[in-house]
Amino acid sequence: MRNNFLFLEIICPIFLFGRCNIPKGQKERYDILLKFFKDVFSSIPSLQPDLKRIFVSVLQKHEPEEYERFINVDPYALLMDMKTSEMS
């Protein structure tokens, strides 16, 4: 179980804070990953509180100066709204 959280702690900043530049030739790979995460979190709603908990943890650990700004963000809604075209 801890490995799953560790994986999400790594992925969360990338997907939710857009902290990566996707090379033009790799956008379809990013799209596959994005669709995968959207499918996982929409088909297993019980994971959504875990996503929120990890989101808060990542904020506190990696983005403490942004904590107040993002604490009320719903990471599930944010994930569902993300589009491959928005990533640079």
Secondary structure, DSSP 4 states (H G I P E B T S, - for coil): -HHHHHHHHHHHHHHHH------GGGHHHHHHHHHHHHHHHHH-GGGHHHHHHHHHHHHHHH-GGGHHHHTT--HHHHHHH--GGG--
